[in-house]
Amino acid sequence: MSGVGPYTFVLPSISFCLPSSCSADDLGKAVAQLVGSYVIANNSIVTLTDEQYCFKDTDEKRILDGPDVTVIVVLSLLGVLIVLATIHEAYRTYCGINFDSNADGKLLSALHCFSTLSNGRKILSMKVSASSAKDNFGCIHGIRFFSTCWVVLGHSWSLMPYKTMNPKAVLTDAYGLGMQTIVNGSVSVDTFFLMSGLLVSFLLLRELDRTKGKFNVGLFYLHRYLRLTPVYAVTLGFVATLMVYLGTGPNWYNVNLLSNACRISWWRQFLYINNLFPLDPYHQVRNPTTTSVLFYLKNTRYFIVSVHRASVVSSG
């Protein structure tokens, strides 16, 4: 390597506590003199330092800018809606007032959608209503749970070699039979593609039955875009603005890189086309803890487009 880059965090590293008068270049030269010139398994030991990975208590604090304030305002308004809706539902429940969408009107009905109580009951409920019993796929919930655990386990293990003093030992253990499920955790993502394809196909067939073979492709894509993008936008907005304020330290520069990447390539994310661009670590959103799995949304959209095109060709 010629210098510090966006993937430096994957290299073995060690931190030093030094006087604030010392620079990164001073540390690099001192360590290089101590380490000298060594070659291990045809690999040379090179000392890399950079001021971006230096942290001082006296460093200037980051000042809120326009995007930061915008995200704070949006999240605050969302929080106010959630609190008001929850209080309103709790009050009506305490007073024994039933909810009636026709009598309440559209405004109260829309506010009720933000209630923590009603949404919590829906999320945690194991009951299936009689009206939705024929459309319920109970097995998918189990597949989703185990697949999610598999994904988290695989990502946690994949980060371990970067944070251990002996990455080769981790690689050697990976060849064991007992580790094959974790090492091949990338297959777990295929289950989400399976579930998405199943649900989209089911909804498409049900819509064709209801409309007697007529299907509005534009409305379908608009509905899916509006369904996914709000939550996606909140996640990207938080990563691009407020996440950098959650911590400090030498390695926090990696978080700053991710935040800046979101600010630069946000339009690619909202158009779901960032997978079409070459992987640029300074522009792509690739963080193993938050947004690396968002590529799944783009790939799913590409698959849906392919299926619809194939359906049109086959029906034509």
N, C-alpha and C positions, 0 to 999 in steps of 0.2 A: 504494500500500500504506500502511496505517496503522501498521504496525510489523513487527517480526520475527516470522516464522511458520515452520511446518515446511517450507515450500518456499523459504525464503530462499536455500538453497544453490544454486538454479538461477540466481540473479541474479549479474551481474558483481560481483566482490568483490576486495579487496586487503587485505593484512595489514600491520600496523604493530607495531614493537617500541617499547614505551613504558615509562616508569617505572611501577612497581607502584602508585604513589600515584594514578595517573590512572584514572578510571572510564570505562566505555563511553559515558556521557552526555557526559563531557568531550571524548572523541574525536569524538563525533558533532557537537558544537557547533563544534569547531575545523575539522573537514572541511567543515561546512556554510558556515562563513565563507569558506573558501578557494574552494569550488566556486561559491558564490553561487546565483543562480537562472538556470538554463538550460533551454531547451526545444528538444529535438532531435526532429524528425519527429513533432511533437505529443505527445511524451513528456517529462515533467519529470524532471530528475535529483533524486532524493531520497536522502539519507544515512540509512542504517539501522544502528544499533548496538544491541547487547544484551549484558548481563553474561554471559549463558550462553555467548557466543562469545568470551569473554575467558579467557585461560589464564595462570596463574602457576605458577612452580615451587614456590611455598609453599602452593598449594592443598591442602586436606585430601584425603588419599587415601581412596578408597572402601573401606568396610569390608564384608567378606563377611557376607551375611545368610543366612537359612534356605534360600531357593531356590538361592543360589550353592553352599552346602555340599552340598545334595541332588544337584545336577548333578555336582559334583566326585566325590562318592561313587559315583554311578551310572557315570560314565565310568571311574573307577578300577577298579571291579569288572569292567567290560567289558574294560579293559586287562589285568587279571590273568587273566581267562579266555582272552584271546587269547595271552598269553605262555605260560600253562600248556599250552594245546592245541598251540601250535607246538613247544614243547620236547618234549612227549610224542610228537608225530608224528616229530620229528627223531630222538629216541632210538630209537623202534621201527624207523624206517627204517635207522638205523645198525646196529642189532642184527639186522636182517633178519626182523623179526616182522611178519607180514601182518596186515592189519586185517580183522576178521570181526565184523560187527554182532551176529550171534547169540552168539558167544563173548564179546565185549566187554561186552555188556549195554547197556541204554539210557543209563546215566550216561556211560560213556566215548564212546558214539556221539554223544551230545549235546555233549560237550566237544569232540569232533573237529570239529564244525561251525564252531568258532571258530578253527581252525588257519589261520594265514597261508599255510602251504605248500600245503595242499590247495585253499584258496580261490584262491590265486594261480594255481595250475595250471589251475583251471577257468576263471578269467577270461581268462587269456592263451592258453589252448589254442585252436587252430584246427581240431582234429579233431572229427569227428562220429561218435558211436558208432553201431553198426549198429541198436541198439534204438530210437534216437531219430532215425534218418535220415529216416523218413517224416514226422516232425513238425517237421523243421528248416526254418526260413525264413532261409536265408543272406543273401538280398537285404536283409532288414530291418536287418542289422548295418551295411551300407553306407549305407542311408538314415538310420539313426540317427546315424552318424558325421558325414555331411555336414550333416544338419539341426542337430546340436549346434554344429558350427563356424559355421554360418550364424547361429544364435541368438547366440553369443558375439560374432561380428563385428558384428551389428546393435546389440547392447546397448553394445558398446564405442564404436561411432560415435555412438549417441544421447547418450552422456555427454559427448562432445567439445565440443559448443557451450557447455556450462556451464563449461568449464574453459579457454576461449580468450578472448583479449582482443577478438576480432572475431567474434562469433557470426553476424553477417550474412554474412560471407564463407563460413562453413560452410554456411549455408542456400542461398546462391547456387550453390555447388558441387554441392549435392544435386540440382539440376535437370538436371545433366549426364547423358547417356546411360549413361556408365560407372558411375554411382553408383546406378542404379535397383535393382540387385540388393540393395544394402545398405539403401537407403532403404525398400524394400518387404520388409524382413526379417521383418515381422510374419507374413507368409504361412508362414514356416518352422515356426511353431507348429502349423499345420494338419497337417503331416506326422506329428507325434506323436499327434494325434487319430486320424489314419488308421491308424497302427500299433496304437494301443490298441484301436480298433474291430475291426481285423483279428484280433488275437490273442484278444480277448474272444469274438468271434463263432466263431472256430475252436474255442476251448476249450468253448464252449457246445454247439456241434454235436457235438463229440466226446463230451461228457458225455451228451447226448441219445441218441447211438448206443449208448453203453455201458449206459445205464439204460432203454433202449427207450422213450424219450419222456418219462421222469420227470425232473423237475428241482427241486431244493430251492433256492428263491430266497434264503431266509434264510441258509442255509449258504454260498451263494455270496458274499453281501455280507459275511458275517462273515469268510470267508477273505480277501477282498480288503482289508478293514479291517485285519486283523491283519498282512497282508503289507506294507502301506504305512505304517501308523502308527508302528511302532517307530523306523524311520529318521527319519521326519518329526518324532517327538517329540524325538529326540536333537538334530536340527538346530534346532528351535525353542527347546529348553532351553538350548542353547549360545548362541544369539542373545540370549535373554532374560536371561542371567546372566553368562556368562564373556567374551563378546565385548567388553564395555566395558572389560575390563582389558588388552586387546591394544594399546592406544595412548592417546595424549593429544594435546592441542592445541586450538586455537580451534574447528576444524570438527568436533571429536570429539563435540560436542553433538548432531549429527545421529545419531550411533551411539547415544547415550543415548536419543534419542527413539524409535528403532527398538526398542531393548531394552525400554523402558517399554511400547511398544505391544504387544509380545509378551506381556508380563506381564498386561496388561489384557484382551486379547482371546484368550487362549490357548484358552479353551473353544470359541470359534468355530472355531479351527483344527482341533481334535481332532474336532469334529463335521462338519467339511468344509462349513460353511455360511457362511463369512465373505464369500463373494461375494454373499450375499443381503442384506447390510447396506450402507447408503450408505457411500461412500468417506469415511472420516474419517482424516486423516493422523495423528491422535494415537492411533488404535486399530487401523488396518489395518496389516498387514505388507507394506510396499512398499519393499523395498530392492533396488536394481538389481544388487547384487553377491552377494546370498545368496538371498533368499526371494521375490523378486517373481514368479518363475515357478511358485511353488507354487499359484497360482490354477489351473494346469493340472490338478492333482489333483482339485479340486472340480468343474471343468467336465467332466472325464472321467467323474466319478461321476454327474453330472446326465445326461450323454448315455446312460450305461449304464441308468439308471433309465428314461429315455424309451424306449430300445430294448426293454427288458423289458416295459414297459407296452404298447407297440405289438405285441409278440409275443403277449402274452396276449389283446389285443383281436382280433388277426387269427386266432389259433387258436380263440378262442371263437366 
